[in-house]
């Protein structure tokens, strides 16, 4: 039975999942196949690549935060008239725990019953690749992995050798990709550099690469392709009159937003008005609230700091009592100053006491549970290379418990209608935080 989607998984991180997914999205778009990209896990970067080559906003599928019911509903909703192309996270079985599939790409594949294409970095592979792939097939279980794509082959001779080595597999080979300069995209921290900072090959070039190196007909045959004429808007389950105008910081420095979060705001009664802390001189008029997401403000710290009028506009709005919810990069913008790794210090908005300092090492990383003192808790995720230096003295938003080791700390800053935190939340599961702050339904 054909499925409504396909999952692109890797044997490990940096195996080439994003490049392969981008190639496939470009090729399907050129064939006028209606597509909807997805990304497993709490990733903000890879969805930007999906949008570049598909023209569609990607949807995050995070099983640990969302749960099975929410995952199934999201997949069904966004593939009503499209085929889903899901990019996995890390290796196929990597997730929230070291001893089970929770939070992994494999867990999503089992819930959705969508076939898996395994991307294998074969750059240094010989005959041993047979044993490695066979282990993945056995661990996944019968029929879970539909095929594989061997990536980063060194030569035609290498390709011929690996074809023979893999000839006895129970799964098909749907592609053999040589090393290609067009797919050598720079990385930052533990993933790719943000798409907003990249220059990409055009869609036609990537589509041609896919035609030359992938078995597109075989891949398409794994899925049920809907009639393009039946496509309809799936951006929202319900529409209501907008009652609150929420200013959303969005530019090269601030672009970490889950699609589900923005749609939740819309269906809860918010009209979103974008503004740029980098380029705009002041906030839009007649706002009822502010949302400042994450991103890479440290890359643009000097430009933000020199935008005195915007910093003053933000400060004036928050001081006046305008509700403001800030995550990670947003917290950094609202601090008194931002210290870069190069040793420079830049004044910021000054609504959060103390400075934020960039660090060489990743700080609090991974899934967590945020708990209010008065009750209520929400699952979230942290990933940052900075410290708010007053956290140990002034953190008061909630208590955060790390999933990995159970350690707890006071985190975030709350004063009046300002709520700032390093924790990224999934709004549909954290309505208790957002609804009262913004006065939403």
Order of alpha helices (4+ residues) and beta strands (2+ residues): beta-alpha-beta-alpha-beta-alpha-beta-alpha-beta-alpha-beta-alpha-beta-beta-beta-alpha-alpha-beta-beta-alpha-beta-beta-beta-alpha-alpha-beta-alpha-beta-beta-beta-beta-beta-beta-alpha-beta-beta-beta-beta-beta-alpha
